[in-house]
C-alpha cells in the first residue's frame, strides 16, 4: 500500500500573513472555521493536495517547501515578487520541458512554481 502525501503544513512565525499571502497569490480559499482556528488553504482543484498554516514555536524558523502548478511560471514570479517574494532559482526549463522557479515568500519560506511541458499535438 502506498503512502501518498495528502496534505501539507507550513509553520510560520506570522501564520496569518503567510496564509493571506498564499490565498491572494493563487486565489485559494482560506478558512479558520474549525475548533483550533487552523488556517486551512484549499485550491478547489481535484489535482494536488490542500494544506494549512500553523504558528511556529517562537524558537523555530518557518519551514516547508511546496511546488505549486501554475499556467505561466514567469507571470506568477512577477506577481510573487510584487507581493514581496524573492527569486532563489530563476525561471528555468527542465530537460523534459517543464518550467519551474523557486522563490522565498515574505516569511522566508522557500516555494516552487511549476508548469508542465506542453503536450505535443
Backbone as CSV, one residue per row, in Angstrom:
resi,resn,N_x,N_y,N_z,CA_x,CA_y,CA_z,C_x,C_y,C_z
1,UNK,0.844,-1.172,0.000,0.000,0.000,0.000,0.892,1.239,0.000
2,UNK,0.680,2.167,-0.942,1.490,3.382,-0.972,1.115,4.325,0.167
3,UNK,2.027,5.212,0.471,1.811,6.232,1.492,1.893,7.609,0.849
4,UNK,0.810,8.064,0.173,0.863,9.335,-0.539,0.811,10.529,0.414
5,UNK,1.394,11.596,-0.019,1.238,12.860,0.698,-0.193,13.325,0.442
6,UNK,-0.916,13.620,1.484,-2.301,14.049,1.313,-2.561,15.457,1.839
7,UNK,-1.552,16.063,2.422,-1.693,17.412,2.930,-0.317,17.996,3.149
8,UNK,-0.268,19.282,3.395,0.982,19.936,3.768,0.678,20.943,4.863
9,UNK,1.714,21.317,5.569,1.567,22.303,6.632,2.785,23.202,6.632
10,UNK,2.519,24.468,6.763,3.582,25.447,6.911,3.530,25.938,8.348
11,UNK,4.669,25.931,9.007,4.768,26.536,10.324,5.485,27.865,10.164
12,UNK,4.873,28.922,10.644,5.415,30.255,10.421,5.243,31.129,11.651
13,UNK,6.166,32.054,11.826,6.085,32.985,12.963,4.875,33.899,12.849
14,UNK,4.493,34.266,11.633,3.303,35.093,11.415,2.356,34.312,10.503
15,UNK,1.657,33.324,11.067,0.845,32.434,10.233,-0.262,33.158,9.469
16,UNK,-0.839,34.186,10.042,-1.911,34.900,9.346,-1.385,35.562,8.076
17,UNK,-0.242,36.226,8.167,0.333,36.888,6.992,0.704,35.875,5.914
18,UNK,1.248,34.738,6.324,1.634,33.710,5.356,0.389,33.130,4.676
19,UNK,-0.651,32.838,5.443,-1.878,32.294,4.871,-2.513,33.277,3.890
20,UNK,-2.531,34.553,4.240,-3.104,35.581,3.359,-2.269,35.727,2.091
21,UNK,-0.947,35.645,2.213,-0.075,35.725,1.043,-0.442,34.658,0.017
22,UNK,-0.538,33.374,0.438,-0.855,32.286,-0.496,-2.283,32.393,-1.013
23,UNK,-3.204,32.780,-0.154,-4.593,32.971,-0.596,-4.642,33.997,-1.729
24,UNK,-3.990,35.145,-1.515,-4.037,36.218,-2.502,-3.270,35.877,-3.778
25,UNK,-2.130,35.228,-3.656,-1.315,34.917,-4.826,-1.992,33.929,-5.764
26,UNK,-2.580,32.858,-5.211,-3.136,31.788,-6.045,-4.664,31.756,-6.099
27,UNK,-5.340,32.614,-5.349,-6.795,32.592,-5.347,-7.375,31.440,-4.565
28,UNK,-6.586,30.898,-3.623,-7.053,29.787,-2.796,-8.065,30.275,-1.766
29,UNK,-8.857,29.352,-1.233,-9.796,29.649,-0.160,-9.081,29.480,1.174
30,UNK,-9.227,30.448,2.046,-8.649,30.398,3.383,-9.793,30.298,4.378
31,UNK,-9.725,29.291,5.237,-10.769,29.094,6.239,-10.143,28.855,7.603
32,UNK,-10.736,29.453,8.627,-10.339,29.181,10.009,-11.556,28.694,10.790
33,UNK,-12.517,28.158,10.054,-13.764,27.695,10.648,-13.582,26.288,11.211
34,UNK,-12.780,26.184,12.269,-12.535,24.904,12.919,-12.179,25.168,14.382
35,UNK,-12.189,24.149,15.175,-12.018,24.299,16.625,-10.689,24.939,17.022
36,UNK,-9.631,24.674,16.271,-8.316,25.215,16.613,-7.983,26.498,15.866
37,UNK,-8.906,26.968,15.024,-8.671,28.151,14.185,-7.457,27.949,13.283
38,UNK,-7.256,26.686,12.858,-6.199,26.315,11.928,-6.480,26.994,10.598
39,UNK,-5.489,27.601,10.003,-5.645,28.307,8.735,-5.571,27.295,7.583
40,UNK,-6.734,26.804,7.158,-6.797,25.809,6.089,-6.820,26.508,4.735
41,UNK,-5.984,26.041,3.825,-5.941,26.572,2.469,-6.375,25.485,1.505
42,UNK,-7.316,25.826,0.635,-7.867,24.858,-0.312,-7.830,25.456,-1.713
43,UNK,-7.248,24.703,-2.652,-7.162,25.184,-4.031,-8.474,25.013,-4.787
44,UNK,-9.323,24.104,-4.323,-10.567,23.818,-5.035,-10.369,22.952,-6.262
45,UNK,-9.171,22.388,-6.419,-8.849,21.564,-7.571,-8.863,20.090,-7.187
46,UNK,-9.255,19.237,-8.134,-9.197,17.787,-7.894,-7.756,17.298,-7.925
47,UNK,-6.862,18.072,-8.534,-5.434,17.720,-8.600,-4.722,18.330,-7.410
48,UNK,-3.651,17.730,-7.000,-2.840,18.288,-5.939,-3.408,18.006,-4.563
49,UNK,-2.817,18.663,-3.595,-3.213,18.469,-2.200,-3.431,19.822,-1.540
50,UNK,-4.272,19.846,-0.549,-4.531,21.054,0.219,-3.714,21.009,1.507
51,UNK,-3.680,22.099,2.234,-2.897,22.136,3.458,-3.318,23.274,4.347
52,UNK,-2.382,23.701,5.190,-2.704,24.767,6.111,-1.474,25.389,6.728
53,UNK,-1.735,26.382,7.561,-0.663,27.140,8.205,-0.906,27.176,9.702
54,UNK,0.163,26.951,10.442,0.107,26.884,11.893,1.240,27.726,12.459
55,UNK,1.070,28.310,13.640,2.164,29.096,14.218,3.380,28.226,14.539
56,UNK,4.547,28.727,14.217,5.792,28.044,14.576,6.118,28.362,16.023
57,UNK,6.785,27.453,16.722,7.251,27.787,18.067,8.173,29.006,17.995
58,UNK,8.196,29.825,19.034,8.988,31.066,18.982,10.457,30.855,18.612
59,UNK,11.039,29.728,18.997,12.460,29.491,18.737,12.716,28.822,17.381
60,UNK,11.676,28.445,16.668,11.842,27.699,15.413,11.743,28.628,14.203
61,UNK,12.488,28.307,13.157,12.311,29.064,11.909,11.055,28.578,11.187
62,UNK,10.577,29.393,10.278,9.490,28.941,9.410,10.048,27.875,8.480
63,UNK,9.218,26.902,8.107,9.724,25.861,7.221,8.641,25.159,6.427
64,UNK,9.031,24.451,5.401,8.306,23.619,4.435,8.494,24.246,3.057
65,UNK,8.631,23.394,2.098,8.695,23.839,0.710,7.637,23.089,-0.068
66,UNK,6.981,23.791,-0.935,5.971,23.179,-1.768,6.137,23.666,-3.196
67,UNK,5.716,22.846,-4.133,5.689,23.263,-5.534,4.236,23.419,-5.943
68,UNK,3.929,24.529,-6.574,2.573,24.849,-6.990,2.533,24.885,-8.508
69,UNK,1.599,24.152,-9.095,1.436,24.167,-10.549,0.703,25.431,-10.964
70,UNK,1.272,26.163,-11.921,0.644,27.369,-12.462,0.673,27.284,-13.986
71,UNK,-0.134,28.100,-14.649,-0.165,28.058,-16.109,0.947,28.876,-16.744
72,UNK,1.532,29.816,-16.003,2.573,30.686,-16.551,3.536,31.035,-15.425
73,UNK,4.635,30.311,-15.341,5.591,30.494,-14.234,6.096,31.929,-14.191
74,UNK,6.470,32.467,-15.336,7.020,33.822,-15.373,6.022,34.850,-14.831
75,UNK,4.757,34.729,-15.207,3.732,35.665,-14.726,3.580,35.565,-13.205
76,UNK,3.618,34.357,-12.666,3.483,34.194,-11.222,4.733,34.653,-10.483
77,UNK,5.901,34.509,-11.090,7.118,35.060,-10.472,6.963,36.573,-10.361
78,UNK,6.462,37.205,-11.405,6.237,38.652,-11.383,5.256,39.023,-10.278
79,UNK,4.151,38.295,-10.186,3.145,38.574,-9.143,3.720,38.349,-7.754
80,UNK,4.461,37.257,-7.595,5.008,36.932,-6.276,6.039,37.970,-5.827
81,UNK,6.910,38.381,-6.731,7.921,39.371,-6.338,7.259,40.717,-6.038
82,UNK,6.192,41.050,-6.748,5.455,42.283,-6.451,4.816,42.227,-5.068
83,UNK,4.508,41.006,-4.597,3.894,40.822,-3.280,4.940,40.629,-2.180
84,UNK,6.224,40.697,-2.531,7.264,40.617,-1.512,8.153,39.397,-1.558
85,UNK,7.952,38.501,-2.517,8.800,37.310,-2.622,10.135,37.663,-3.276
86,UNK,11.125,36.788,-3.063,12.430,36.930,-3.697,12.730,35.663,-4.493
87,UNK,13.343,35.825,-5.656,13.679,34.696,-6.517,14.966,34.044,-6.026
88,UNK,14.926,32.719,-5.853,16.101,31.933,-5.480,16.644,31.226,-6.720
89,UNK,15.756,30.561,-7.468,16.114,29.910,-8.733,15.234,30.559,-9.792
90,UNK,15.844,31.261,-10.760,15.025,31.938,-11.766,14.267,30.946,-12.648
91,UNK,13.333,31.468,-13.411,12.543,30.640,-14.323,13.499,29.806,-15.171
92,UNK,13.282,28.492,-15.143,14.162,27.550,-15.832,13.328,26.498,-16.534
93,UNK,13.791,26.090,-17.722,13.142,24.998,-18.448,13.903,23.722,-18.118
94,UNK,13.194,22.740,-17.595,13.795,21.458,-17.242,13.952,20.590,-18.495
95,UNK,14.778,19.563,-18.420,15.030,18.729,-19.607,13.767,18.182,-20.280
96,UNK,12.742,17.838,-19.527,11.512,17.297,-20.122,10.583,18.394,-20.626
97,UNK,10.975,19.668,-20.456,10.162,20.767,-20.949,9.317,21.459,-19.900
98,UNK,9.237,20.893,-18.690,8.533,21.589,-17.610,9.274,22.881,-17.303
99,UNK,8.548,23.866,-16.817,9.136,25.149,-16.434,8.990,25.300,-14.935
100,UNK,10.046,25.792,-14.261,9.971,25.951,-12.817,10.774,27.164,-12.363
101,UNK,10.489,27.594,-11.152,11.252,28.627,-10.460,11.078,28.371,-8.967
102,UNK,12.035,28.811,-8.176,11.933,28.706,-6.715,12.075,30.107,-6.145
103,UNK,11.190,30.418,-5.214,11.174,31.729,-4.581,11.158,31.571,-3.071
104,UNK,11.357,32.674,-2.381,11.197,32.723,-0.935,10.113,33.752,-0.668
105,UNK,9.090,33.352,0.071,7.974,34.252,0.357,8.357,35.266,1.436
106,UNK,7.470,36.201,1.767,7.810,37.220,2.758,8.163,36.677,4.147
107,UNK,7.764,35.448,4.467,8.092,34.855,5.761,9.423,34.104,5.725
108,UNK,10.069,34.031,4.550,11.333,33.309,4.421,11.179,31.853,4.035
109,UNK,9.983,31.443,3.618,9.735,30.057,3.213,10.012,29.880,1.729
110,UNK,10.771,28.857,1.408,11.019,28.550,0.002,9.806,27.833,-0.572
111,UNK,9.442,28.204,-1.801,8.374,27.503,-2.503,8.693,27.515,-3.982
112,UNK,8.127,26.525,-4.691,8.388,26.414,-6.113,7.140,26.646,-6.934
113,UNK,7.354,27.146,-8.147,6.297,27.269,-9.140,6.656,26.349,-10.285
114,UNK,5.672,25.685,-10.848,5.974,24.730,-11.912,4.805,24.650,-12.882
115,UNK,5.142,24.566,-14.158,4.125,24.288,-15.171,4.626,23.141,-16.029
116,UNK,3.704,22.301,-16.448,4.048,21.122,-17.239,4.410,21.516,-18.665
117,UNK,5.249,20.704,-19.269,5.608,20.909,-20.670,4.355,20.808,-21.525
118,UNK,4.296,21.595,-22.587,3.130,21.492,-23.474,3.022,20.077,-24.048
119,UNK,1.786,19.604,-24.190,1.537,18.281,-24.764,1.645,18.392,-26.265
120,UNK,2.478,17.550,-26.901,2.600,17.609,-28.363,1.263,17.335,-29.053
121,UNK,1.029,18.053,-30.130,-0.242,17.908,-30.866,-0.273,16.641,-31.681
